[in-house]
């Protein structure tokens, strides 16, 4: 499936979730969709049932519906799963879930940042970084934190194509660049 199709399904689900009276918060919808996607990815038996052309769509809907009930998925997501089954898109659940999260973030004015640090950061440090990135971007920032021992120290953050590099490695590279241009 192309990314365009995943984005189309994600946009439609976002329309439903963000509509008045949907009864589900966007964060809960993201979490529940990721939960089902993770379960599908982690269970060979579930994948075999939901992806096999030998299993009828009605049986697939029964299995997905029972599982959705056990997981406590909201009716909007349960109905969305049934649509995916009927249109044979279950195999693209991971891509659709990822696109859905991106669409929700865009519509709510949030941006995602990938933050790398030389060591694991404390919760206070993480909150401080999120606050500073929000100030720099003027938007609400959702950070994903990673440890990169190659940084030597400091923090590097990427938001879209913009990189905010406060790492020792980055500062050394900038210094090296300034020194090489000053000799010329």
C-alpha positions in Angstrom: 0.0 0.0 0.0 1.2 3.4 -0.8 1.8 6.1 1.8 -0.9 8.1 0.1 -3.5 5.4 0.9 -2.3 5.2 4.5 -2.6 9.0 4.8 -6.1 8.9 3.3 -7.3 6.4 5.9 -5.5 8.3 8.6 -7.2 11.6 7.6 -10.6 10.0 7.5 -10.1 8.5 11.0 -8.8 11.9 12.2 -12.0 13.6 10.8 -14.1 11.2 12.8 -12.1 11.4 16.0 -11.9 15.2 16.0 -15.6 15.7 15.1 -17.9 17.0 17.7 -19.6 14.1 19.6 -17.1 11.4 18.6 -16.7 10.5 22.3 -13.0 9.8 22.1 -10.1 12.0 22.8 -7.4 12.1 20.1 -4.7 10.9 22.5 -6.9 7.9 23.5 -7.5 7.1 19.8 -3.8 7.2 19.1 -3.0 5.0 22.0 -5.8 2.5 21.3 -4.9 2.2 17.6 -1.2 1.7 18.5 -2.2 -0.9 21.0 -4.1 -2.9 18.4 -1.4 -2.4 15.8 1.2 -3.7 18.3 -0.9 -6.7 19.0 -1.4 -7.4 15.3 2.4 -7.0 14.7 3.3 -9.3 17.7 0.8 -12.1 17.1 1.4 -14.5 14.2 -1.9 -16.2 14.8 -3.8 -12.9 14.7 -2.0 -11.8 11.5 -2.8 -15.2 9.9 -6.5 -14.8 10.7 -6.8 -11.1 9.7 -4.6 -11.3 6.6 -5.6 -14.6 5.1 -7.9 -14.6 2.1 -9.2 -18.0 3.2 -10.9 -16.4 6.3 -14.2 -14.7 5.5 -14.5 -10.9 6.2 -17.4 -11.7 8.6 -15.1 -14.1 10.6 -12.4 -11.4 10.6 -14.8 -8.8 11.9 -15.9 -11.2 14.7 -12.3 -11.8 15.7 -11.4 -8.1 15.5 -14.6 -7.1 17.3 -14.0 -9.6 20.2 -10.4 -8.5 20.5 -11.4 -4.8 20.4 -13.9 -5.5 23.2 -11.3 -7.3 25.3 -8.9 -4.3 24.8 -11.6 -1.8 25.6 -11.3 -0.1 22.2 -13.7 2.8 21.6 -16.6 2.1 19.2 -15.1 4.5 16.7 -11.9 2.5 16.5 -13.8 -0.8 16.4 -15.8 0.5 13.4 -12.6 1.7 11.8 -11.1 -1.8 12.2 -14.1 -3.3 10.4 -13.7 -0.8 7.6 -10.1 -1.8 7.3 -11.0 -5.5 7.2 -13.7 -4.9 4.6 -11.3 -3.0 2.4 -8.4 -5.5 3.0 -6.1 -2.8 4.6 -5.4 -4.7 7.8 -1.8 -5.5 6.6 -1.1 -1.7 6.6 -2.2 -1.1 10.2 1.3 0.1 11.3 1.5 2.6 8.5 -2.0 3.9 9.0 -1.5 4.2 12.8 1.7 6.2 12.2 0.0 8.4 9.7 -2.9 8.9 12.0 -0.7 10.1 14.8 1.0 12.6 12.4 -2.3 13.9 11.1 -3.7 14.4 14.6 -0.5 16.2 15.6 -0.7 18.5 12.6 -4.4 19.3 13.2 -3.8 20.1 16.8 -0.8 22.3 16.1 1.8 20.0 17.5 5.2 19.0 16.2 7.3 16.0 16.9 10.9 16.2 17.9 13.5 13.5 18.1 15.9 14.4 20.9 19.2 12.6 21.3 21.5 12.9 24.3 24.7 11.2 25.4 23.0 9.7 28.5 19.4 9.1 29.6 17.8 12.3 30.7 15.9 12.9 33.9 12.2 13.8 33.7 13.0 17.4 34.7 15.5 17.7 31.9 13.1 16.3 29.4 10.4 18.7 30.5 12.9 21.6 30.2 13.9 20.5 26.7 10.2 20.3 25.6 9.5 23.7 27.0 12.5 25.3 25.2 11.6 23.6 21.9 8.1 24.8 22.3 9.4 28.4 22.8 11.6 28.1 19.7 8.9 26.7 17.4 5.9 28.4 18.8 4.0 25.1 18.9 3.3 22.3 21.3 6.2 19.8 21.0 6.0 16.1 21.5 9.5 14.7 22.1 10.8 11.2 21.5 14.0 10.8 23.5 17.0 8.6 22.4 20.4 7.9 23.8 23.3 8.4 21.4 26.7 7.8 23.2 28.4 9.3 20.1 27.3 12.8 21.1 29.9 12.9 24.0 27.7 15.3 25.8 24.8 17.8 25.3 21.6 17.3 23.3 20.6 17.4 19.7 17.0 17.8 18.6 15.4 17.4 15.2 12.0 18.8 14.3 11.2 18.1 10.7 14.2 19.1 8.7 15.5 21.6 11.4 18.2 20.4 13.7 19.0 22.2 17.0 22.5 20.9 17.9 23.7 21.6 21.4 25.9 18.5 21.5 29.6 18.5 22.2 30.1 16.7 18.9 28.2 19.5 17.1 30.0 22.3 18.8 33.3 20.7 17.9 32.3 20.3 14.3 31.2 24.0 14.2 34.5 25.1 15.7 36.4 23.0 13.2 34.4 24.6 10.4 35.1 28.1 11.7 38.8 27.4 12.1 39.1 26.0 8.6 37.4 29.0 7.0 39.5 31.5 9.0 42.7 30.1 7.6 41.7 30.7 4.0 
